[in-house]
Amino acid sequence: MTDRGYRLLSYIDIDGQSAAGVLIGEHIYRPEPLLGTVKLREPSVLGMLRRWDEVHPALDKAAKSVNPTDGKALASVKLLAPILYPGAFFCAGANYWDHLEEMAEIAKRTTGKAPSMTKSAEPWFFMKTTAGSIIGTETPARLPSFSQQVDWEAEVGIVIGRKIRNISEEHAMEAVAGFVIVNDLSARDLMKREGTPFIYDWIGQKCFEDAAPMGPWFTPAAYIDNPQDMSIKLWVNGVLKQNSNTSRLVHNMAEQIAYLSRHVTLQPGDVIATGTPAGVGMPRGEFLKVDDEIRIEVGGCGCLSNRMTSDN
């Protein structure tokens, strides 16, 4: 990890329970001694996000003075998903220009007609389950027995740090506490359901066990120089599949936050997965198999890694 500042994470402690940790360098510290006069109602990453305007300055200051070897070695613990668990988990669809071009090629091959490549007036979202789907890095991801076409989708996740409603695009990024890597695993063969007027099955294709690897930790926004210039890469079994940048987002992060806040009150700890770039498996007919390993790297946010396993 970079030596710039700190990160927040969740891990399994010596009692086998989940615990929140502050990662400084390669060592993990309990948050309470670093927070000084800031008292948490709940000792979790979500609890810290709920008091973010007080927590971040305290931890940022502590990270500059803590003894770098006093904590627990990062390599000695099993990490969980950093936020256990977001109250809401929103996912933007079709939100990278290079991914739109990729999907347009599929449509052109199958229908003979390419769809419009113009920017829509507003972003488009679906939701994924949280505790039912989110897992941490280095945790095996179970492939659902009811799907033969599970695909990968590397995404940058925005983590909200303030309760907001009807926020403007101009001020939207002020509500961002930080960022986390998300893998929006998708069952492509369950995208549509015949015999119903609703056509698209968002539960079937997006909300299954282990469908949302997230991690390895939460990176505060203060340590990301430019959220609109974050590299995003994904490998399957060491082969680079996705290689893009948040500068290619159709609707940028501020637009996404402002849109969602017009519909619902966003709460601290809510996560917005901002969309996936080109390089998913579906256009090439490539889908995940047992023992496949996915590795995702996002600039400033570390590496999320998961191996696929059977659901049997």
C-alpha positions as a Markdown table, in Angstrom:
| # | Residue | x | y | z |
|---|---|---|---|---|
| 1 | Met | 0.0 | 0.0 | 0.0 |
| 2 | Thr | 1.1 | 3.6 | -0.6 |
| 3 | Asp | 2.5 | 5.3 | 2.5 |
| 4 | Arg | 0.1 | 8.3 | 1.9 |
| 5 | Gly | -2.4 | 8.6 | 4.8 |
| 6 | Tyr | -4.5 | 5.6 | 5.9 |
| 7 | Arg | -7.2 | 3.2 | 4.6 |
| 8 | Leu | -10.2 | 1.6 | 6.4 |
| 9 | Leu | -10.9 | -2.1 | 6.3 |
| 10 | Ser | -12.7 | -4.9 | 8.1 |
| 11 | Tyr | -11.0 | -8.2 | 9.1 |
| 12 | Ile | -11.5 | -11.3 | 11.2 |
| 13 | Asp | -10.1 | -10.8 | 14.7 |
| 14 | Ile | -8.6 | -13.4 | 17.0 |
| 15 | Asp | -12.1 | -14.3 | 18.3 |
| 16 | Gly | -13.4 | -15.0 | 14.8 |
| 17 | Gln | -15.5 | -11.9 | 14.8 |
| 18 | Ser | -15.5 | -9.0 | 12.3 |
| 19 | Ala | -13.5 | -6.0 | 13.4 |
| 20 | Ala | -12.8 | -2.5 | 11.9 |
| 21 | Gly | -9.2 | -1.6 | 11.3 |
| 22 | Val | -7.2 | 1.4 | 10.2 |
| 23 | Leu | -4.4 | 0.5 | 7.7 |
| 24 | Ile | -1.3 | 2.6 | 7.9 |
| 25 | Gly | 1.6 | 1.4 | 5.8 |
| 26 | Glu | 1.5 | -2.4 | 6.1 |
| 27 | His | 0.0 | -2.5 | 9.6 |
| 28 | Ile | -3.5 | -2.4 | 11.0 |
| 29 | Tyr | -4.5 | -0.4 | 14.1 |
| 30 | Arg | -7.7 | -0.4 | 16.2 |
| 31 | Pro | -9.5 | 2.9 | 15.4 |
| 32 | Glu | -10.5 | 3.9 | 18.9 |
| 33 | Pro | -7.0 | 4.9 | 20.2 |
| 34 | Leu | -6.4 | 6.9 | 17.0 |
| 35 | Leu | -9.7 | 8.9 | 17.2 |
| 36 | Gly | -8.9 | 10.8 | 20.4 |
| 37 | Thr | -12.1 | 12.6 | 21.5 |
| 38 | Val | -14.2 | 11.3 | 18.6 |
| 39 | Lys | -16.4 | 8.6 | 20.1 |
| 40 | Leu | -18.1 | 6.0 | 17.9 |
| 41 | Arg | -21.6 | 4.7 | 18.5 |
| 42 | Glu | -20.6 | 1.5 | 16.7 |
| 43 | Pro | -17.0 | 0.3 | 16.2 |
| 44 | Ser | -17.2 | -0.5 | 12.5 |
| 45 | Val | -16.2 | 1.1 | 9.2 |
| 46 | Leu | -19.9 | 2.0 | 8.7 |
| 47 | Gly | -19.9 | 3.6 | 12.2 |
| 48 | Met | -16.9 | 5.7 | 11.2 |
| 49 | Leu | -18.5 | 6.8 | 7.9 |
| 50 | Arg | -21.5 | 8.0 | 9.8 |
| 51 | Arg | -19.2 | 10.5 | 11.6 |
| 52 | Trp | -17.0 | 11.1 | 8.7 |
| 53 | Asp | -16.4 | 14.9 | 9.0 |
| 54 | Glu | -14.9 | 14.2 | 12.5 |
| 55 | Val | -13.3 | 10.8 | 11.9 |
| 56 | His | -11.3 | 11.7 | 8.8 |
| 57 | Pro | -9.3 | 14.6 | 10.3 |
| 58 | Ala | -8.5 | 12.6 | 13.4 |
| 59 | Leu | -7.3 | 9.6 | 11.5 |
| 60 | Asp | -5.4 | 11.7 | 9.0 |
| 61 | Lys | -3.5 | 13.3 | 11.8 |
| 62 | Ala | -2.9 | 10.0 | 13.6 |
| 63 | Ala | -1.5 | 8.4 | 10.4 |
| 64 | Lys | 1.3 | 11.0 | 10.4 |
| 65 | Ser | 2.6 | 10.2 | 13.9 |
| 66 | Val | 1.8 | 6.6 | 14.7 |
| 67 | Asn | 4.6 | 4.1 | 15.2 |
| 68 | Pro | 4.6 | 2.2 | 11.9 |
| 69 | Thr | 5.3 | -1.2 | 13.5 |
| 70 | Asp | 2.9 | -1.1 | 16.5 |
| 71 | Gly | 0.0 | -2.5 | 14.7 |
| 72 | Lys | -1.0 | -5.9 | 13.4 |
| 73 | Ala | 0.7 | -7.0 | 10.2 |
| 74 | Leu | -1.7 | -6.7 | 7.2 |
| 75 | Ala | -0.4 | -10.0 | 5.9 |
| 76 | Ser | -1.4 | -11.8 | 9.1 |
| 77 | Val | -5.2 | -11.2 | 8.9 |
| 78 | Lys | -8.1 | -12.3 | 6.7 |
| 79 | Leu | -9.8 | -9.3 | 5.2 |
| 80 | Leu | -13.5 | -9.0 | 4.8 |
| 81 | Ala | -15.4 | -6.5 | 2.6 |
| 82 | Pro | -14.5 | -3.1 | 4.1 |
| 83 | Ile | -18.0 | -1.9 | 4.7 |
| 84 | Leu | -20.3 | -4.4 | 6.5 |
| 85 | Tyr | -22.7 | -3.5 | 5.1 |
| 86 | Pro | -23.9 | -0.5 | 2.9 |
| 87 | Gly | -27.5 | 0.5 | 3.5 |
| 88 | Ala | -27.9 | 0.9 | -0.3 |
| 89 | Phe | -25.8 | -0.3 | -3.2 |
| 90 | Phe | -26.5 | 1.4 | -6.5 |
| 91 | Cys | -25.0 | 0.4 | -9.8 |
| 92 | Ala | -24.7 | 2.5 | -12.9 |
| 93 | Gly | -25.4 | 0.7 | -16.2 |
| 94 | Ala | -23.9 | 1.4 | -19.6 |
| 95 | Asn | -21.8 | 4.3 | -18.3 |
| 96 | Tyr | -18.4 | 4.1 | -20.1 |
| 97 | Trp | -18.1 | 5.3 | -23.7 |
| 98 | Asp | -15.8 | 2.4 | -24.6 |
| 99 | His | -18.3 | -0.1 | -23.1 |
| 100 | Leu | -21.1 | 1.5 | -25.1 |
| 101 | Glu | -19.0 | 1.1 | -28.3 |
| 102 | Glu | -18.4 | -2.6 | -27.4 |
| 103 | Met | -22.2 | -3.2 | -26.9 |
| 104 | Ala | -23.0 | -1.3 | -30.1 |
| 105 | Glu | -20.8 | -3.8 | -32.0 |
| 106 | Ile | -22.8 | -6.7 | -30.5 |
| 107 | Ala | -26.1 | -5.1 | -31.5 |
| 108 | Lys | -24.8 | -4.4 | -35.0 |
| 109 | Arg | -23.7 | -8.0 | -35.5 |
| 110 | Thr | -27.0 | -9.4 | -34.2 |
| 111 | Thr | -29.5 | -7.0 | -35.5 |
| 112 | Gly | -27.7 | -5.2 | -38.3 |
| 113 | Lys | -28.3 | -1.9 | -36.7 |
| 114 | Ala | -26.1 | 0.1 | -34.3 |
| 115 | Pro | -27.8 | 1.9 | -31.4 |
| 116 | Ser | -27.4 | 5.6 | -30.7 |
| 117 | Met | -24.1 | 6.6 | -29.1 |
| 118 | Thr | -25.4 | 9.9 | -27.7 |
| 119 | Lys | -25.3 | 10.8 | -24.0 |
| 120 | Ser | -28.7 | 10.3 | -22.3 |
| 121 | Ala | -30.2 | 13.1 | -20.3 |
| 122 | Glu | -29.7 | 11.2 | -17.0 |
| 123 | Pro | -27.7 | 8.2 | -15.8 |
| 124 | Trp | -29.4 | 4.8 | -15.4 |
| 125 | Phe | -29.2 | 2.6 | -12.3 |
| 126 | Phe | -30.1 | -0.8 | -10.8 |
| 127 | Met | -29.4 | -2.1 | -7.3 |
| 128 | Lys | -27.6 | -5.1 | -5.9 |
| 129 | Thr | -28.1 | -6.8 | -2.5 |
| 130 | Thr | -25.5 | -6.0 | 0.2 |
| 131 | Ala | -25.1 | -8.6 | 2.9 |
| 132 | Gly | -26.4 | -11.2 | 0.5 |
| 133 | Ser | -23.9 | -10.5 | -2.3 |
| 134 | Ile | -20.9 | -8.6 | -1.0 |
| 135 | Ile | -17.7 | -10.5 | -0.2 |
| 136 | Gly | -14.1 | -9.3 | 0.5 |
| 137 | Thr | -10.8 | -9.8 | -1.4 |
| 138 | Glu | -9.2 | -13.3 | -1.4 |
| 139 | Thr | -12.6 | -14.8 | -0.6 |
| 140 | Pro | -13.8 | -17.5 | -3.0 |
| 141 | Ala | -16.7 | -16.3 | -5.1 |
| 142 | Arg | -19.3 | -19.0 | -5.7 |
| 143 | Leu | -20.6 | -19.4 | -9.2 |
| 144 | Pro | -24.4 | -19.8 | -9.1 |
| 145 | Ser | -25.5 | -23.3 | -10.2 |
| 146 | Phe | -28.4 | -21.7 | -12.2 |
| 147 | Ser | -26.1 | -19.8 | -14.5 |
| 148 | Gln | -23.5 | -20.9 | -17.1 |
| 149 | Gln | -22.6 | -17.3 | -18.2 |
| 150 | Val | -21.3 | -15.4 | -15.3 |
| 151 | Asp | -19.3 | -12.3 | -16.5 |
| 152 | Trp | -16.9 | -9.9 | -14.8 |
| 153 | Glu | -17.3 | -6.1 | -14.5 |
| 154 | Ala | -14.6 | -4.0 | -12.8 |
| 155 | Glu | -16.0 | -0.8 | -11.3 |
| 156 | Val | -15.0 | 2.2 | -9.1 |
| 157 | Gly | -17.3 | 2.4 | -6.2 |
| 158 | Ile | -18.1 | 5.8 | -4.6 |
| 159 | Val | -18.7 | 5.8 | -0.9 |
| 160 | Ile | -21.0 | 8.5 | 0.5 |
| 161 | Gly | -19.9 | 10.3 | 3.7 |
| 162 | Arg | -22.8 | 12.6 | 4.4 |
| 163 | Lys | -26.5 | 12.4 | 4.5 |
| 164 | Ile | -27.7 | 14.3 | 1.4 |
| 165 | Arg | -30.8 | 15.0 | -0.6 |
| 166 | Asn | -31.2 | 17.1 | -3.7 |
| 167 | Ile | -27.6 | 18.0 | -3.9 |
| 168 | Ser | -26.3 | 19.9 | -6.9 |
| 169 | Glu | -23.7 | 18.5 | -9.3 |
| 170 | Glu | -21.5 | 21.5 | -8.3 |
| 171 | His | -21.4 | 20.3 | -4.7 |
| 172 | Ala | -21.9 | 16.5 | -5.1 |
| 173 | Met | -18.3 | 15.5 | -4.7 |
| 174 | Glu | -18.2 | 17.2 | -1.3 |
| 175 | Ala | -20.4 | 14.3 | -0.1 |
| 176 | Val | -17.9 | 11.6 | -1.1 |
| 177 | Ala | -16.0 | 10.0 | 1.7 |
| 178 | Gly | -13.9 | 7.9 | -0.6 |
| 179 | Phe | -13.7 | 5.0 | -3.0 |
| 180 | Val | -13.6 | 1.2 | -3.1 |
| 181 | Ile | -13.1 | -1.4 | -5.9 |
| 182 | Val | -16.2 | -3.3 | -7.0 |
| 183 | Asn | -16.7 | -6.4 | -9.2 |
| 184 | Asp | -20.2 | -6.5 | -10.5 |
| 185 | Leu | -20.5 | -10.2 | -11.3 |
| 186 | Ser | -23.4 | -10.7 | -13.7 |
| 187 | Ala | -25.3 | -13.8 | -14.9 |
| 188 | Arg | -25.7 | -12.9 | -18.6 |
| 189 | Asp | -28.0 | -15.9 | -19.4 |
| 190 | Leu | -30.5 | -14.6 | -16.9 |
| 191 | Met | -30.8 | -11.0 | -18.3 |
| 192 | Lys | -34.2 | -11.6 | -19.8 |
| 193 | Arg | -37.1 | -13.7 | -18.7 |
| 194 | Glu | -39.7 | -14.9 | -21.2 |
| 195 | Gly | -43.4 | -15.0 | -20.5 |
| 196 | Thr | -43.5 | -11.8 | -18.4 |
| 197 | Pro | -44.2 | -8.2 | -19.5 |
| 198 | Phe | -41.2 | -7.0 | -17.5 |
| 199 | Ile | -38.6 | -8.7 | -19.7 |
| 200 | Tyr | -35.4 | -7.9 | -17.8 |
| 201 | Asp | -34.6 | -9.9 | -14.6 |
| 202 | Trp | -32.4 | -7.7 | -12.5 |
| 203 | Ile | -32.6 | -10.0 | -9.5 |
| 204 | Gly | -31.6 | -13.1 | -11.5 |
| 205 | Gln | -28.7 | -11.6 | -13.3 |
| 206 | Lys | -27.3 | -9.3 | -10.6 |
| 207 | Cys | -28.3 | -10.5 | -7.1 |
| 208 | Phe | -26.9 | -13.9 | -6.2 |
| 209 | Glu | -24.6 | -15.1 | -3.5 |
| 210 | Asp | -21.1 | -13.5 | -3.8 |
| 211 | Ala | -22.2 | -11.4 | -6.8 |
| 212 | Ala | -20.4 | -8.3 | -5.5 |
| 213 | Pro | -16.7 | -8.7 | -4.4 |
| 214 | Met | -15.6 | -5.4 | -2.9 |
| 215 | Gly | -12.4 | -4.2 | -1.4 |
| 216 | Pro | -9.7 | -4.7 | -0.5 |
| 217 | Trp | -10.2 | -1.5 | 1.7 |
| 218 | Phe | -11.8 | 1.9 | 1.6 |
| 219 | Thr | -9.6 | 4.7 | 0.3 |
| 220 | Pro | -10.5 | 8.3 | 1.6 |
| 221 | Ala | -11.2 | 10.8 | -1.2 |
| 222 | Ala | -8.5 | 13.1 | 0.2 |
| 223 | Tyr | -5.9 | 10.6 | -1.1 |
| 224 | Ile | -7.2 | 10.5 | -4.7 |
| 225 | Asp | -5.8 | 13.4 | -6.7 |
| 226 | Asn | -8.4 | 13.3 | -9.4 |
| 227 | Pro | -11.5 | 11.0 | -9.2 |
| 228 | Gln | -12.1 | 11.7 | -12.9 |
| 229 | Asp | -8.7 | 10.3 | -13.8 |
| 230 | Met | -8.5 | 6.9 | -12.0 |
| 231 | Ser | -7.1 | 3.9 | -13.9 |
| 232 | Ile | -9.2 | 0.7 | -13.8 |
| 233 | Lys | -7.8 | -2.7 | -14.9 |
| 234 | Leu | -9.0 | -6.3 | -14.7 |
| 235 | Trp | -7.2 | -9.5 | -15.4 |
| 236 | Val | -8.7 | -13.1 | -15.7 |
| 237 | Asn | -6.1 | -15.7 | -15.0 |
| 238 | Gly | -3.3 | -13.1 | -15.6 |
| 239 | Val | -4.7 | -12.0 | -19.0 |
| 240 | Leu | -5.6 | -8.3 | -19.1 |
| 241 | Lys | -9.3 | -7.9 | -20.1 |
| 242 | Gln | -10.3 | -4.4 | -19.0 |
| 243 | Asn | -8.0 | -1.4 | -19.2 |
| 244 | Ser | -9.7 | 2.0 | -19.0 |
| 245 | Asn | -10.0 | 5.2 | -17.0 |
| 246 | Thr | -12.8 | 7.1 | -15.2 |
| 247 | Ser | -12.2 | 9.9 | -17.7 |
| 248 | Arg | -14.3 | 7.8 | -20.0 |
| 249 | Leu | -17.4 | 7.8 | -17.9 |
| 250 | Val | -20.5 | 8.9 | -19.8 |
| 251 | His | -22.2 | 10.4 | -16.7 |
| 252 | Asn | -19.4 | 11.5 | -14.3 |
| 253 | Met | -19.5 | 10.9 | -10.6 |
| 254 | Ala | -21.0 | 14.2 | -9.7 |
| 255 | Glu | -23.9 | 13.7 | -12.1 |
| 256 | Gln | -24.5 | 10.2 | -10.7 |
| 257 | Ile | -24.6 | 11.4 | -7.1 |
| 258 | Ala | -26.9 | 14.4 | -7.9 |
| 259 | Tyr | -29.3 | 12.2 | -9.9 |
| 260 | Leu | -29.7 | 9.6 | -7.1 |
| 261 | Ser | -30.1 | 12.3 | -4.4 |
| 262 | Arg | -33.1 | 13.7 | -6.3 |
| 263 | His | -34.8 | 10.4 | -5.8 |
| 264 | Val | -33.7 | 9.2 | -2.4 |
| 265 | Thr | -31.8 | 10.5 | 0.6 |
| 266 | Leu | -28.3 | 9.1 | 0.3 |
| 267 | Gln | -26.8 | 7.9 | 3.6 |
| 268 | Pro | -23.2 | 7.6 | 4.9 |
| 269 | Gly | -21.8 | 4.3 | 3.8 |
| 270 | Asp | -24.0 | 4.0 | 0.7 |
| 271 | Val | -22.0 | 2.7 | -2.3 |
| 272 | Ile | -22.5 | 3.8 | -6.0 |
| 273 | Ala | -20.7 | 1.5 | -8.5 |
| 274 | Thr | -20.1 | 3.9 | -11.3 |
| 275 | Gly | -20.2 | 1.5 | -14.3 |
| 276 | Thr | -17.8 | -0.8 | -16.1 |
| 277 | Pro | -15.6 | -0.1 | -19.1 |
| 278 | Ala | -15.0 | -2.2 | -22.2 |
| 279 | Gly | -13.5 | -5.7 | -22.0 |
| 280 | Val | -16.3 | -7.7 | -20.3 |
| 281 | Gly | -16.6 | -11.3 | -21.4 |
| 282 | Met | -20.0 | -11.4 | -23.1 |
| 283 | Pro | -19.0 | -9.8 | -26.5 |
| 284 | Arg | -16.3 | -12.5 | -26.9 |
| 285 | Gly | -18.5 | -15.3 | -25.5 |
| 286 | Glu | -16.1 | -15.7 | -22.5 |
| 287 | Phe | -17.5 | -16.6 | -19.2 |
| 288 | Leu | -16.1 | -17.5 | -15.8 |
| 289 | Lys | -15.4 | -21.1 | -14.7 |
| 290 | Val | -14.4 | -22.7 | -11.5 |
| 291 | Asp | -10.8 | -21.9 | -10.5 |
| 292 | Asp | -10.7 | -18.7 | -12.6 |
| 293 | Glu | -9.0 | -15.9 | -10.8 |
| 294 | Ile | -10.0 | -12.3 | -11.2 |
| 295 | Arg | -7.7 | -9.4 | -10.2 |
| 296 | Ile | -8.8 | -5.8 | -10.3 |
| 297 | Glu | -6.6 | -2.7 | -9.8 |
| 298 | Val | -7.9 | 0.8 | -9.5 |
| 299 | Gly | -5.5 | 3.8 | -9.2 |
| 300 | Gly | -5.0 | 4.6 | -5.5 |
| 301 | Cys | -7.4 | 1.9 | -4.3 |
| 302 | Gly | -5.3 | -1.3 | -4.2 |
| 303 | Cys | -6.1 | -4.7 | -5.7 |
| 304 | Leu | -9.2 | -6.8 | -5.3 |
| 305 | Ser | -8.7 | -10.5 | -6.1 |
| 306 | Asn | -11.1 | -13.5 | -6.0 |
| 307 | Arg | -11.0 | -17.0 | -7.3 |
| 308 | Met | -14.2 | -18.6 | -8.6 |
| 309 | Thr | -15.5 | -21.7 | -6.9 |
| 310 | Ser | -18.5 | -24.0 | -7.2 |
| 311 | Asp | -21.8 | -23.3 | -5.4 |
| 312 | Asn | -22.3 | -27.0 | -4.7 |
